[in-house]
Amino acid sequence: MSEMKSENVITCRIPLRWGDMDAYGHVNNVEVVRILEEARVHTFGAPAGTGMPGSTPPVPLFSTVPDGDQTLVVEHRVRYAAPLEYRNVPVIVEVWVSSLKAATLELNYRVRDGVTEQECLKASTVLAFVSGETGRVRRVSPEQRALIEPLVGSSVFGPGAP
């Protein structure tokens, strides 16, 4: 389930799985990247041509990708602030865009404990749209830019960021 929190942040609640835990009782760092992926899909929808129809995402960005093209992760960055421990309560993930360039966009996330709301980590993901025919990065379209611009805010890792 997704809901708008403020003008440029979308808040998602992502369920944890029992198998997400590592030997220390924390959500494993590999599973954290899965949580970020789930938050992207909750926010922007499933990539065109994948999955079955469901609810409309808050920002249907991925459905604007032309058939045959792909949305690819270029980079992830994660900084842990506190252990994210398993609970049968979904974690709170805030998602926004900190950078919108000609051919890439950078998503930012804050992941909070679903009960205490303590910030456990912050992260960013750089995405690029790639032509399935040529394998080359393609520019963000005007339609995509119009969807993304309302979500642009400051970087979770920028100057003065906590």
Secondary structure, 3 states (H helix, E strand, C coil): CEEEEECCEEEEEECCCHHHECCCCEECHHHHHHHHHHHHHHHHCCCCCCCCCCCCCCCCCHHHCCCCCEEEEEEEEEEECCCCECCCCCEEEEEEEEEECCCEEEEEEEEECCCCCCEEEEEEEEEEEECCCCCCEECCCHHHHHHHHHHECCCCCCCCCC
